Amino acid sequence: MILLQYFREFCSDVFERRRMIWDIAVNDFKARFSNSVFGAFWAFVQPLVSILVYWFVFEVGFKNPPVDNVPFILWFTPAYISWIYFSETVIYSSACLAEYSYLVKKMNFRTSVLPVVKVLSGLFLHLFFLVFLFLMNILYGNPVRLIWLQSLYYMFAMCVLTLGLGFLTSSITLFFRDMTQIVQVVLQVGFWLTPIFYSEDNIPRALMMILKLNPMFYITRGYRDSFIYGVPFYQRIGTSLYFWIVTGIIFLAGALMFRKMRPHFADVI
């Protein structure tokens, strides 16, 4: 009940301020590369180059065999682009209050929209790479399938998880400045604890049970289910239930922490 109450209040705040959130998110995306000549162009080039390098190293260089009869790069990319969005957005969200300190100091500004801005800002790039993934599958000769759109469900699930973590980490960072560095270290470890480079079939069963505790396991596998395996999300009832329980707890903890710390934000900036 408490979670539903907070979520309802949060949705109401976002809807009322939707235009402001959109404008700040667009400016936020542009500002990341405002000091470079080509601007936001680099936001798209860097991940594309990374994917190209992985393709060259693993398919051309090491000649990795197909995974479940799927070319390695086609199997790898869905999980990779979901992790890129998640990790970058969590890092940016953790520092969003300090970054927008001039807004936080305004008494009538609703600071809870700032983590939302970071989630939305990151979606601009992520949606581009979803389209890129559609094109990759077509170029590899795969017929267009309706289940590809299931990735939008997993994108929404990832946004809710990321937002909860954004509330939690951003409210702590102002009082403990090392939090951003801790988040980066945890994400580096989390990258290798998430089956992005390796297949679930190659992991011992006991270890796999531990890895499934990571909520991003559900997301990365969900993206592959949508583009590679064609498994509908409702066939993952157990992992879906676990993911939403954990995400709900994270969101509630983040919302409570943010609400508790909010009166003190302006004092420590």
N, C-alpha and C positions, 0 to 999 in steps of 0.2 A: 504493500500500500504506500509506504514512504517513497519507494522508488518511482511508482507511478505518479505520485503527487509532484515530485521533483521534475520528472520527465515532462509532465503536462505543463508545469510552470516554465520550464526551459523552452519547450516548443512555442508557448505563447510569446515569450520574450523574443525569440528568434523571428517569429512571424511578424511581430509588430515592428521590428527593426530590420527587416529583410533587405530594404533598399540600402540602408547604411552599411550593413554587413557586406553586401555585394560590392559596393563602391570601395570599401576598405580592402576587401580581398583582391580585387583587380589591381589596386595600387600596390598592395603587398607583393603580388606576383611580379609586377614590373620593377619594384624597388630592389628585388634581389640582385638584379643585374644592371642597375641604373648607372653604375660607374664604368661599364664596358661599352665598347663601340657598337657591338651588335646586339646589346640588350638581352631580351628574353630568348633570343635565338639560341644562346648557350644552354638554356634550360632543357631544350630538346636535343641538342647535339651531344651533350655529355653522356646521357643514358644510351643513346643510339650507338655511340662509339664503344661504350662498354659492351653492349650486346654484340657488336661486330667483332670486338677483340675476343670475346668468349667463343663466338662461332669459329674464328680463325684458329684459336688455340686448341679447342676441343674437337672440332670436326676436321679441320684441315691438318693441324699439327699432330695431335694425339690420335686422331681418327677414332674418336669414341664411337662405339657401336650404338645403334638405335636403342632407345629405352622403350620397352613394350611396343616394338615395331614402329616407333615414332622417332624421327631425326632428333638428335640430342638438343639442338638449339630450339627446336619447336616445342620440345618437352620442357626445357629449362625456362624459357622466357615468361610464361604465365606466372610462375611462382616468383620469378625475379622482379617483375614490374610491380607486383603487389607488395613485395618486401621494400622496394625502393620508396614507394609512396608512404608506407607505414613508418619506416625508420626516419625519413626526412621530416615528415610531419610531426612526429613525436619530438624530435630534436628542436624544430622551430617553435613548437607549442610550448616547450619547457621554458623558453626565454621570451615569450610573447609579452609578458607584463612589463619586463624591463625595457624591451624594445619600444613599446608604446607607452612609456612612462608619462608622456605629456597628456595622454588621454586618461590614464589611470588617476592622475591628480585632479581631474575634473570631477566635481562632486556629483554631477547629474549624469555621468557616463556609466553605462552598464558594462562593467569590466568582464562579465561572463561571456560577452560576445567575442572576445579576442581569441580564445582557443577555437571558436567556430570559424573565425576568419582564417586561421592557419589551416584548418581542415579543408575549407572551401578553396583556398589559394592553391593547395597541393593537388586538388582534383582537376584543375585545368590541364596540368601536365599528365596526370594519370589517365584522363579520358582520351588524350591524344594517343597514349600508348595502348589503350584498349583498341582503338581504331587500327593502330599499327599491327596489333596482334591479329585482328580480323584479316588484314591484308596479307600478313605472313602465311596464315593458314590457306588463303586462296592461292597465293603464289606457289605453295607447296602442293597444290592440286587437291586440297580438301574441299568438298562441297560445303556451301553455306548451310549451317544448321541453326534451328531456332534455339537450341539449348545454349548457344554462345551467349545469348542475352541473360542467361542465368548468372553470368559474371557480375551483372549489376546488383543482384541480391548480395553477393559476397562483398562487393564494393561498399554497399550500405552497411553491412555488418562490420567491415573493417573501419569505416568512418565512426561508428558508434564506439568501438573499442578505442580508437585513437583519440576521440574526443574525451572519453573518460580519463585516459592517461594524461591528456593535455591539461585537464582541470587539476588533476592530482599533482603533476610535476611542476606546473607553472606556479601554483600556490606555495609550493615548498621552496622553489628556486629563489624567490625574493629574500627569504630568511636564511637560506643555506645555498650560497652561490656555487658551490661545487656540484650541485645537483645536475647541472647540464653535462658536466664531464662524466658523472656516474651513469647518466642515461646513455651517453655515447658508448661507454665501455660495455654496459649491459646489452646494448643493441649489437655490438660487435660479436659478443658471445652468442647472443640469440640468433644471429645469422647462421652460425654453424650448427646450432641446435634445432634449426628448422630445415626440413628436407627440401632444399632448393637445388643444391648441386647433386644430391644423391637420391636414389630411389628408396622408397619404404621397404622394398623387398630385400634390400641388402643390409638391413638393420636387424640385429637380434630382437626377438619378440619382447624380452624383458626391458631392453633399452627403449624400444618403440613405445611401450606403455608410458614411459617417463616423458618421452618427446611429445606425446599427444597431450600432455598437460599444458603445453605452450599454446595459447589461443591462436597464434599465427599459423600453427599447424593446420587448423581448420580452414583458414583463409587460403593458404597456398595450395592445399589439396583441393579446395573448392574451385579455384581458378583452373586447375588442371582437369578437374571433373567437368568443367564447363567447356573447355576447348579441346581436351585430349580424349578423355574417357567417356564422356557423354553420360555421366551419372547424375541424375536429378538430386537436388539438395534434400528432398524429403526421404531419400533412401539412407541418409546419414542421420537418423533420428537421435541416436545416442550422442554422437559428437556435436550435433546441433544443439541439443539440450544442454550439454556441458558448456559449450561456448557461450550461449546466451546467459547462463547462470553466472559464469565467471565475469563476463562483460558487464552484466547488471551490477554485480558487486563492485567492480572497478569504477563504473559510472557513478554509483551511489557514494562510494568512498571519496571519489574526486569531487563530486558536487558538495558533499558535506564539508570536506576540507576547504574547498574554495569559499563556501559561504562563511565558514568560521574565520578564515584569514582575511576576507575581503575588507573589513573595516580598518585593517592595519596596513593595507597595501601602500597607500599614499605616504604613510609615515616612514617607511623603510626605503623608498625609492630615492 
